[in-house]
Amino acid sequence: MSTFPVSPYVEVGGLVYFARMIDKIRLHARGDLLAGFQENLGIALDGRCCSHLGVAYPALRARVLAGGTDAEIFAWCQQTGRTLTEHDLLIWNGFAPKRGWRDDASANLIKHKAAAGLGHRDDIETFFAFFEVDEGRAPR
């Protein structure tokens, strides 16, 4: 069993990153989430995703720990927060995969790459690409 969360590119309900966020919640609850992932639980992309969904992270965490499939938890978010339109999906799916590329998170991405020994990798321009490479998957 991997202690890495699923790829941020995995979609649930047409939304990227959501599966990764709930996978991190499950891994953390089992004690299987690596320490480096724990510092950003509920903040960073987790926080932005929850904000986009209109749900509070603690409420989402409680719902995930209550059980259910990724699709059921996404449906709960749609009922509890706000129903995402195709336009909302387009906005999130355009924003999240580019996070760290020429934006206010770029310096943080550079820091994370250096700490992981990937500072020399000019092909890693986003956090999604960093997650893929750092976790042993091929970048997209």
OpenMM code with the backbone's topology and positions (N, CA, C; nanometers):
from openmm import Vec3, app, unit

residues = "MET SER THR PHE PRO VAL SER PRO TYR VAL GLU VAL GLY GLY LEU VAL TYR PHE ALA ARG MET ILE ASP LYS ILE ARG LEU HIS ALA ARG GLY ASP LEU LEU ALA GLY PHE GLN GLU ASN LEU GLY ILE ALA LEU ASP GLY ARG CYS CYS SER HIS LEU GLY VAL ALA TYR PRO ALA LEU ARG ALA ARG VAL LEU ALA GLY GLY THR ASP ALA GLU ILE PHE ALA TRP CYS GLN GLN THR GLY ARG THR LEU THR GLU HIS ASP LEU LEU ILE TRP ASN GLY PHE ALA PRO LYS ARG GLY TRP ARG ASP ASP ALA SER ALA ASN LEU ILE LYS HIS LYS ALA ALA ALA GLY LEU GLY HIS ARG ASP ASP ILE GLU THR PHE PHE ALA PHE PHE GLU VAL ASP GLU GLY ARG ALA PRO ARG".split()
positions = [
    Vec3(0.0844, -0.1178, 0.0000),
    Vec3(0.0000, 0.0000, 0.0000),
    Vec3(0.0890, 0.1242, 0.0000),
    Vec3(0.0586, 0.2172, -0.0870),
    Vec3(0.1362, 0.3399, -0.0968),
    Vec3(0.0993, 0.4353, 0.0159),
    Vec3(0.1984, 0.5052, 0.0662),
    Vec3(0.1708, 0.6096, 0.1639),
    Vec3(0.1593, 0.7448, 0.0956),
    Vec3(0.1709, 0.7448, -0.0359),
    Vec3(0.1490, 0.8673, -0.1117),
    Vec3(0.0017, 0.8766, -0.1486),
    Vec3(-0.0529, 0.9964, -0.1446),
    Vec3(-0.1905, 1.0118, -0.1923),
    Vec3(-0.1963, 0.9948, -0.3440),
    Vec3(-0.3164, 0.9765, -0.3955),
    Vec3(-0.3328, 0.9593, -0.5397),
    Vec3(-0.2885, 1.0855, -0.6132),
    Vec3(-0.2676, 1.0711, -0.7408),
    Vec3(-0.2276, 1.1821, -0.8267),
    Vec3(-0.3301, 1.2954, -0.8189),
    Vec3(-0.2836, 1.4193, -0.8228),
    Vec3(-0.3774, 1.5315, -0.8221),
    Vec3(-0.4621, 1.5382, -0.9496),
    Vec3(-0.4206, 1.4660, -1.0518),
    Vec3(-0.4949, 1.4669, -1.1779),
    Vec3(-0.6181, 1.3772, -1.1757),
    Vec3(-0.6291, 1.2894, -1.0758),
    Vec3(-0.7463, 1.2021, -1.0661),
    Vec3(-0.8696, 1.2899, -1.0431),
    Vec3(-0.9723, 1.2681, -1.1241),
    Vec3(-1.0945, 1.3483, -1.1148),
    Vec3(-1.2056, 1.2731, -1.0427),
    Vec3(-1.2800, 1.3472, -0.9649),
    Vec3(-1.4049, 1.2996, -0.9055),
    Vec3(-1.5089, 1.4054, -0.9395),
    Vec3(-1.6172, 1.3644, -1.0011),
    Vec3(-1.7195, 1.4611, -1.0400),
    Vec3(-1.6692, 1.5642, -1.1385),
    Vec3(-1.5632, 1.5294, -1.2113),
    Vec3(-1.5046, 1.6223, -1.3070),
    Vec3(-1.4066, 1.7204, -1.2460),
    Vec3(-1.3770, 1.7070, -1.1172),
    Vec3(-1.2904, 1.8004, -1.0452),
    Vec3(-1.1556, 1.7357, -1.0153),
    Vec3(-1.0467, 1.7989, -1.0600),
    Vec3(-0.9131, 1.7497, -1.0265),
    Vec3(-0.8832, 1.7833, -0.8807),
    Vec3(-0.7892, 1.7125, -0.8226),
    Vec3(-0.7347, 1.7319, -0.6889),
    Vec3(-0.8236, 1.6806, -0.5754),
    Vec3(-0.9546, 1.6791, -0.5928),
    Vec3(-1.0460, 1.6382, -0.4860),
    Vec3(-1.0108, 1.4994, -0.4326),
    Vec3(-0.9866, 1.4041, -0.5219),
    Vec3(-0.9532, 1.2674, -0.4800),
    Vec3(-0.8258, 1.2666, -0.3956),
    Vec3(-0.7289, 1.3483, -0.4321),
    Vec3(-0.6037, 1.3556, -0.3564),
    Vec3(-0.6291, 1.4089, -0.2154),
    Vec3(-0.7105, 1.5126, -0.2062),
    Vec3(-0.7392, 1.5727, -0.0766),
    Vec3(-0.8070, 1.4721, 0.0161),
    Vec3(-0.9056, 1.3999, -0.0330),
    Vec3(-0.9732, 1.3047, 0.0552),
    Vec3(-0.8867, 1.1813, 0.0814),
    Vec3(-0.8005, 1.1479, -0.0126),
    Vec3(-0.7064, 1.0379, 0.0109),
    Vec3(-0.6091, 1.0746, 0.1231),
    Vec3(-0.5651, 1.1998, 0.1260),
    Vec3(-0.4763, 1.2446, 0.2340),
    Vec3(-0.5471, 1.2364, 0.3692),
    Vec3(-0.6751, 1.2704, 0.3718),
    Vec3(-0.7516, 1.2608, 0.4968),
    Vec3(-0.7551, 1.1161, 0.5445),
    Vec3(-0.7834, 1.0245, 0.4536),
    Vec3(-0.7904, 0.8822, 0.4900),
    Vec3(-0.6542, 0.8286, 0.5350),
    Vec3(-0.5497, 0.8625, 0.4599),
    Vec3(-0.4149, 0.8175, 0.4970),
    Vec3(-0.3750, 0.8705, 0.6342),
    Vec3(-0.4055, 0.9963, 0.6593),
    Vec3(-0.3718, 1.0575, 0.7876),
    Vec3(-0.4458, 0.9882, 0.9014),
    Vec3(-0.5727, 0.9594, 0.8826),
    Vec3(-0.6527, 0.8937, 0.9864),
    Vec3(-0.5986, 0.7546, 1.0198),
    Vec3(-0.5433, 0.6865, 0.9201),
    Vec3(-0.4850, 0.5531, 0.9414),
    Vec3(-0.3426, 0.5600, 0.9962),
    Vec3(-0.2854, 0.6797, 1.0007),
    Vec3(-0.1471, 0.6942, 1.0443),
    Vec3(-0.0472, 0.6640, 0.9348),
    Vec3(-0.0938, 0.6635, 0.8092),
    Vec3(-0.0077, 0.6290, 0.6957),
    Vec3(0.0382, 0.7489, 0.6132),
    Vec3(-0.0030, 0.8695, 0.6500),
    Vec3(0.0358, 0.9873, 0.5726),
    Vec3(0.1724, 1.0354, 0.6199),
    Vec3(0.2649, 1.0443, 0.5262),
    Vec3(0.4001, 1.0893, 0.5594),
    Vec3(0.3967, 1.2288, 0.6215),
    Vec3(0.4903, 1.2542, 0.7106),
    Vec3(0.4944, 1.3799, 0.7861),
    Vec3(0.4954, 1.5028, 0.6959),
    Vec3(0.5663, 1.4971, 0.5850),
    Vec3(0.5748, 1.6118, 0.4957),
    Vec3(0.4417, 1.6560, 0.4376),
    Vec3(0.3454, 1.5666, 0.4342),
    Vec3(0.2129, 1.5995, 0.3809),
    Vec3(0.1227, 1.6601, 0.4879),
    Vec3(0.1534, 1.6316, 0.6125),
    Vec3(0.0639, 1.6702, 0.7209),
    Vec3(0.0600, 1.8206, 0.7451),
    Vec3(0.1689, 1.8901, 0.7148),
    Vec3(0.1739, 2.0339, 0.7421),
    Vec3(0.0752, 2.1144, 0.6584),
    Vec3(0.0306, 2.0609, 0.5452),
    Vec3(-0.0617, 2.1347, 0.4589),
    Vec3(-0.2037, 2.0796, 0.4592),
    Vec3(-0.2344, 1.9898, 0.5522),
    Vec3(-0.3713, 1.9385, 0.5594),
    Vec3(-0.4677, 2.0536, 0.5876),
    Vec3(-0.5653, 2.0683, 0.5022),
    Vec3(-0.6674, 2.1703, 0.5220),
    Vec3(-0.6300, 2.3095, 0.4762),
    Vec3(-0.5053, 2.3283, 0.4350),
    Vec3(-0.4629, 2.4598, 0.3853),
    Vec3(-0.4066, 2.4417, 0.2445),
    Vec3(-0.3428, 2.5419, 0.1928),
    Vec3(-0.2849, 2.5370, 0.0573),
    Vec3(-0.3930, 2.4917, -0.0414),
    Vec3(-0.3634, 2.3946, -0.1268),
    Vec3(-0.4628, 2.3507, -0.2255),
    Vec3(-0.5847, 2.2870, -0.1595),
    Vec3(-0.5667, 2.2200, -0.0464),
    Vec3(-0.6826, 2.1660, 0.0263),
    Vec3(-0.7798, 2.2793, 0.0601),
    Vec3(-0.7272, 2.3851, 0.1173),
    Vec3(-0.8104, 2.4983, 0.1568),
    Vec3(-0.8770, 2.5655, 0.0387),
    Vec3(-0.8023, 2.5805, -0.0692),
    Vec3(-0.8597, 2.6426, -0.1885),
    Vec3(-0.9689, 2.5554, -0.2498),
    Vec3(-0.9470, 2.4248, -0.2500),
    Vec3(-1.0474, 2.3330, -0.3037),
    Vec3(-1.1746, 2.3388, -0.2184),
    Vec3(-1.1586, 2.3366, -0.0874),
    Vec3(-1.2752, 2.3458, 0.0012),
    Vec3(-1.3488, 2.4780, -0.0190),
    Vec3(-1.2749, 2.5856, -0.0326),
    Vec3(-1.3364, 2.7156, -0.0571),
    Vec3(-1.4153, 2.7142, -0.1873),
    Vec3(-1.3585, 2.6556, -0.2900),
    Vec3(-1.4263, 2.6470, -0.4198),
    Vec3(-1.5542, 2.5639, -0.4084),
    Vec3(-1.5498, 2.4604, -0.3256),
    Vec3(-1.6667, 2.3746, -0.3049),
    Vec3(-1.7687, 2.4358, -0.2088),
    Vec3(-1.7251, 2.5338, -0.1302),
    Vec3(-1.8144, 2.5948, -0.0324),
    Vec3(-1.8344, 2.5098, 0.0919),
    Vec3(-1.7332, 2.4287, 0.1261),
    Vec3(-1.7402, 2.3464, 0.2472),
    Vec3(-1.6182, 2.3750, 0.3343),
    Vec3(-1.6361, 2.3659, 0.4632),
    Vec3(-1.5249, 2.3840, 0.5564),
    Vec3(-1.4448, 2.2544, 0.5633),
    Vec3(-1.3131, 2.2666, 0.5691),
    Vec3(-1.2287, 2.1475, 0.5741),
    Vec3(-1.2625, 2.0563, 0.6919),
    Vec3(-1.2826, 2.1090, 0.8143),
    Vec3(-1.3168, 2.0179, 0.9247),
    Vec3(-1.4454, 1.9381, 0.8980),
    Vec3(-1.5433, 1.9998, 0.8343),
    Vec3(-1.6674, 1.9286, 0.8008),
    Vec3(-1.6402, 1.8219, 0.6951),
    Vec3(-1.5587, 1.8550, 0.5959),
    Vec3(-1.5229, 1.7565, 0.4935),
    Vec3(-1.4470, 1.6406, 0.5569),
    Vec3(-1.3537, 1.6711, 0.6432),
    Vec3(-1.2763, 1.5661, 0.7101),
    Vec3(-1.3695, 1.4717, 0.7860),
    Vec3(-1.4630, 1.5287, 0.8604),
    Vec3(-1.5579, 1.4461, 0.9356),
    Vec3(-1.6406, 1.3589, 0.8414),
    Vec3(-1.6818, 1.4142, 0.7282),
    Vec3(-1.7615, 1.3374, 0.6318),
    Vec3(-1.6789, 1.2246, 0.5716),
    Vec3(-1.5540, 1.2512, 0.5379),
    Vec3(-1.4664, 1.1475, 0.4823),
    Vec3(-1.4489, 1.0347, 0.5836),
    Vec3(-1.4256, 1.0701, 0.7082),
    Vec3(-1.4017, 0.9695, 0.8115),
    Vec3(-1.5283, 0.8916, 0.8471),
    Vec3(-1.6451, 0.9455, 0.8127),
    Vec3(-1.7709, 0.8736, 0.8342),
    Vec3(-1.7878, 0.7607, 0.7329),
    Vec3(-1.7084, 0.7645, 0.6262),
    Vec3(-1.7116, 0.6589, 0.5252),
    Vec3(-1.7824, 0.7016, 0.3987),
    Vec3(-1.7667, 0.6206, 0.2972),
    Vec3(-1.8288, 0.6485, 0.1685),
    Vec3(-1.7260, 0.6532, 0.0582),
    Vec3(-1.7754, 0.6436, -0.0627),
    Vec3(-1.6887, 0.6496, -0.1796),
    Vec3(-1.6523, 0.7943, -0.2099),
    Vec3(-1.5538, 0.8103, -0.2946),
    Vec3(-1.5168, 0.9453, -0.3374),
    Vec3(-1.6369, 1.0162, -0.3992),
    Vec3(-1.7124, 0.9448, -0.4829),
    Vec3(-1.8289, 1.0036, -0.5501),
    Vec3(-1.9362, 1.0435, -0.4487),
    Vec3(-1.9572, 0.9622, -0.3471),
    Vec3(-2.0564, 0.9957, -0.2440),
    Vec3(-2.0139, 1.1189, -0.1653),
    Vec3(-1.8871, 1.1292, -0.1371),
    Vec3(-1.8371, 1.2453, -0.0627),
    Vec3(-1.8446, 1.3704, -0.1492),
    Vec3(-1.8168, 1.3567, -0.2778),
    Vec3(-1.8311, 1.4709, -0.3684),
    Vec3(-1.9776, 1.5151, -0.3738),
    Vec3(-2.0699, 1.4198, -0.3813),
    Vec3(-2.2133, 1.4529, -0.3831),
    Vec3(-2.2521, 1.5257, -0.2544),
    Vec3(-2.1972, 1.4822, -0.1415),
    Vec3(-2.2221, 1.5501, -0.0147),
    Vec3(-2.1735, 1.6952, -0.0217),
    Vec3(-2.0569, 1.7161, -0.0799),
    Vec3(-2.0037, 1.8525, -0.0956),
    Vec3(-2.0983, 1.9375, -0.1792),
    Vec3(-2.1526, 1.8788, -0.2850),
    Vec3(-2.2445, 1.9515, -0.3722),
    Vec3(-2.3723, 1.9901, -0.2975),
    Vec3(-2.4165, 1.9041, -0.2071),
    Vec3(-2.5381, 1.9314, -0.1301),
    Vec3(-2.5118, 2.0261, -0.0136),
    Vec3(-2.3966, 2.0112, 0.0498),
    Vec3(-2.3642, 2.0881, 0.1694),
    Vec3(-2.3086, 2.2253, 0.1353),
    Vec3(-2.2250, 2.2301, 0.0340),
    Vec3(-2.1630, 2.3556, -0.0071),
    Vec3(-2.2409, 2.4184, -0.1209),
    Vec3(-2.1809, 2.4156, -0.2360),
    Vec3(-2.2496, 2.4690, -0.3536),
    Vec3(-2.2361, 2.3702, -0.4680),
    Vec3(-2.3338, 2.3717, -0.5544),
    Vec3(-2.3312, 2.2845, -0.6709),
    Vec3(-2.2416, 2.3476, -0.7759),
    Vec3(-2.1394, 2.2756, -0.8161),
    Vec3(-2.0471, 2.3281, -0.9161),
    Vec3(-2.1067, 2.3132, -1.0553),
    Vec3(-2.0941, 2.4182, -1.1327),
    Vec3(-2.1379, 2.4167, -1.2720),
    Vec3(-2.0205, 2.3743, -1.3599),
    Vec3(-2.0478, 2.3527, -1.4862),
    Vec3(-1.9385, 2.3231, -1.5800),
    Vec3(-1.8367, 2.4361, -1.5799),
    Vec3(-1.8850, 2.5584, -1.5664),
    Vec3(-1.7966, 2.6747, -1.5624),
    Vec3(-1.7076, 2.6698, -1.4378),
    Vec3(-1.7648, 2.6330, -1.3234),
    Vec3(-1.6866, 2.6205, -1.1997),
    Vec3(-1.5775, 2.5148, -1.2141),
    Vec3(-1.6126, 2.4021, -1.2769),
    Vec3(-1.5141, 2.2961, -1.3002),
    Vec3(-1.4031, 2.3463, -1.3914),
    Vec3(-1.4404, 2.4187, -1.4954),
    Vec3(-1.3424, 2.4741, -1.5890),
    Vec3(-1.2460, 2.5684, -1.5168),
    Vec3(-1.2997, 2.6524, -1.4306),
    Vec3(-1.2152, 2.7474, -1.3570),
    Vec3(-1.1181, 2.6730, -1.2650),
    Vec3(-1.1698, 2.5805, -1.1827),
    Vec3(-1.0824, 2.5072, -1.0902),
    Vec3(-0.9794, 2.4235, -1.1651),
    Vec3(-1.0259, 2.3508, -1.2661),
    Vec3(-0.9364, 2.2615, -1.3398),
    Vec3(-0.8351, 2.3384, -1.4235),
    Vec3(-0.8599, 2.4650, -1.4485),
    Vec3(-0.7620, 2.5507, -1.5140),
    Vec3(-0.6647, 2.6118, -1.4145),
    Vec3(-0.7123, 2.6357, -1.2936),
    Vec3(-0.6298, 2.6979, -1.1898),
    Vec3(-0.5374, 2.5982, -1.1196),
    Vec3(-0.5958, 2.4947, -1.0627),
    Vec3(-0.5204, 2.4045, -0.9745),
    Vec3(-0.3980, 2.3406, -1.0407),
    Vec3(-0.4099, 2.2851, -1.1621),
    Vec3(-0.2920, 2.2206, -1.2220),
    Vec3(-0.1784, 2.3174, -1.2552),
    Vec3(-0.2069, 2.4468, -1.2586),
    Vec3(-0.1041, 2.5457, -1.2922),
    Vec3(-0.0466, 2.6136, -1.1687),
    Vec3(-0.0936, 2.5757, -1.0506),
    Vec3(-0.0482, 2.6412, -0.9275),
    Vec3(0.1033, 2.6264, -0.9136),
    Vec3(0.1687, 2.7397, -0.8886),
    Vec3(0.3142, 2.7422, -0.8767),
    Vec3(0.3829, 2.7940, -1.0012),
    Vec3(0.3104, 2.8029, -1.1112),
    Vec3(0.3675, 2.8497, -1.2371),
    Vec3(0.3395, 2.9986, -1.2516),
    Vec3(0.4426, 3.0784, -1.2337),
    Vec3(0.4353, 3.2235, -1.2507),
    Vec3(0.3222, 3.2870, -1.1696),
    Vec3(0.3105, 3.2464, -1.0435),
    Vec3(0.2085, 3.3050, -0.9566),
    Vec3(0.2660, 3.3262, -0.8166),
    Vec3(0.1809, 3.3582, -0.7225),
    Vec3(0.2280, 3.3875, -0.5872),
    Vec3(0.2812, 3.2645, -0.5135),
    Vec3(0.2648, 3.1460, -0.5700),
    Vec3(0.3173, 3.0237, -0.5085),
    Vec3(0.4490, 2.9780, -0.5714),
    Vec3(0.4995, 3.0513, -0.6685),
    Vec3(0.6215, 3.0101, -0.7394),
    Vec3(0.7417, 2.9958, -0.6466),
    Vec3(0.7599, 3.0901, -0.5563),
    Vec3(0.8739, 3.0835, -0.4641),
    Vec3(0.8631, 2.9611, -0.3733),
    Vec3(0.7427, 2.9281, -0.3320),
    Vec3(0.7214, 2.8109, -0.2476),
    Vec3(0.7506, 2.6823, -0.3248),
    Vec3(0.7144, 2.6787, -0.4513),
    Vec3(0.7447, 2.5625, -0.5348),
    Vec3(0.8958, 2.5447, -0.5472),
    Vec3(0.9675, 2.6526, -0.5693),
    Vec3(1.1135, 2.6466, -0.5799),
    Vec3(1.1732, 2.5905, -0.4510),
    Vec3(1.1203, 2.6346, -0.3371),
    Vec3(1.1668, 2.5857, -0.2065),
    Vec3(1.1423, 2.4354, -0.1926),
    Vec3(1.0235, 2.3911, -0.2286),
    Vec3(0.9901, 2.2482, -0.2183),
    Vec3(1.0751, 2.1634, -0.3126),
    Vec3(1.0964, 2.2130, -0.4333),
    Vec3(1.1804, 2.1393, -0.5286),
    Vec3(1.3216, 2.1235, -0.4733),
    Vec3(1.3777, 2.2310, -0.4205),
    Vec3(1.5138, 2.2259, -0.3664),
    Vec3(1.5219, 2.1284, -0.2493),
    Vec3(1.4245, 2.1332, -0.1603),
    Vec3(1.4244, 2.0443, -0.0436),
    Vec3(1.4143, 1.8975, -0.0835),
    Vec3(1.3501, 1.8710, -0.1968),
    Vec3(1.3340, 1.7331, -0.2446),
    Vec3(1.4483, 1.6898, -0.3361),
    Vec3(1.5472, 1.7772, -0.3552),
    Vec3(1.6579, 1.7443, -0.4446),
    Vec3(1.6207, 1.7552, -0.5910),
    Vec3(1.5171, 1.8331, -0.6193),
    Vec3(1.4689, 1.8476, -0.7569),
    Vec3(1.4860, 1.9903, -0.8091),
    Vec3(1.5680, 2.0684, -0.7404),
    Vec3(1.5876, 2.2074, -0.7795),
    Vec3(1.6410, 2.2251, -0.9199),
    Vec3(1.7097, 2.1252, -0.9704),
    Vec3(1.7679, 2.1308, -1.1051),
    Vec3(1.6658, 2.0983, -1.2148),
    Vec3(1.5478, 2.0542, -1.1779),
    Vec3(1.4471, 2.0090, -1.2745),
    Vec3(1.3633, 2.1265, -1.3243),
    Vec3(1.4058, 2.1834, -1.4374),
    Vec3(1.3329, 2.2956, -1.4962),
    Vec3(1.1990, 2.2543, -1.5552),
    Vec3(1.1799, 2.1246, -1.5759),
    Vec3(1.0530, 2.0772, -1.6314),
    Vec3(0.9423, 2.0728, -1.5259),
    Vec3(0.9776, 2.0885, -1.4005),
    Vec3(0.8777, 2.0900, -1.2934),
    Vec3(0.8401, 2.2352, -1.2675),
    Vec3(0.7323, 2.2786, -1.3294),
    Vec3(0.6918, 2.4191, -1.3225),
    Vec3(0.5667, 2.4429, -1.2391),
    Vec3(0.5016, 2.3361, -1.1938),
    Vec3(0.3784, 2.3487, -1.1159),
    Vec3(0.3828, 2.2528, -0.9973),
    Vec3(0.2960, 2.2766, -0.9009),
    Vec3(0.2877, 2.1839, -0.7887),
    Vec3(0.2364, 2.0476, -0.8327),
    Vec3(0.1443, 2.0436, -0.9278),
    Vec3(0.0970, 1.9135, -0.9764),
    Vec3(0.2141, 1.8335, -1.0339),
    Vec3(0.2987, 1.8972, -1.1134),
    Vec3(0.4157, 1.8281, -1.1701),
    Vec3(0.5114, 1.7864, -1.0584),
    Vec3(0.5294, 1.8728, -0.9601),
    Vec3(0.6154, 1.8391, -0.8463),
    Vec3(0.5620, 1.7173, -0.7720),
    Vec3(0.4317, 1.7163, -0.7434),
    Vec3(0.3726, 1.6013, -0.6737),
    Vec3(0.3989, 1.4730, -0.7512),
    Vec3(0.3783, 1.4775, -0.8822),
    Vec3(0.3957, 1.3576, -0.9641),
    Vec3(0.5391, 1.3046, -0.9541),
    Vec3(0.6362, 1.3919, -0.9755),
    Vec3(0.7765, 1.3500, -0.9758),
    Vec3(0.8225, 1.3110, -0.8353),
    Vec3(0.7897, 1.3920, -0.7369),
    Vec3(0.8319, 1.3654, -0.5995),
    Vec3(0.7758, 1.2333, -0.5470),
    Vec3(0.6604, 1.1935, -0.5984),
    Vec3(0.5954, 1.0707, -0.5523),
    Vec3(0.6206, 0.9520, -0.6454),
    Vec3(0.7146, 0.9704, -0.7396),
    Vec3(0.7567, 0.8586, -0.8235),
    Vec3(0.6735, 0.8328, -0.9469),
    Vec3(0.5896, 0.9275, -0.9831),
    Vec3(0.5104, 0.9130, -1.1054),
    Vec3(0.5720, 0.9999, -1.2144),
    Vec3(0.5432, 0.9691, -1.3376),
    Vec3(0.5940, 1.0484, -1.4499),
    Vec3(0.5179, 1.1804, -1.4570),
    Vec3(0.5893, 1.2900, -1.4831),
    Vec3(0.5192, 1.4183, -1.4959),
    Vec3(0.4331, 1.4205, -1.6214),
    Vec3(0.3299, 1.4997, -1.6165),
    Vec3(0.2402, 1.5120, -1.7329),
    Vec3(0.2676, 1.6406, -1.8055),
] * unit.nanometer
topology = app.Topology()
chain = topology.addChain("A")
for resn in residues:
    res = topology.addResidue(resn, chain)
    for name in ("N", "CA", "C"):
        topology.addAtom(name, app.Element.getBySymbol(name[0]), res)
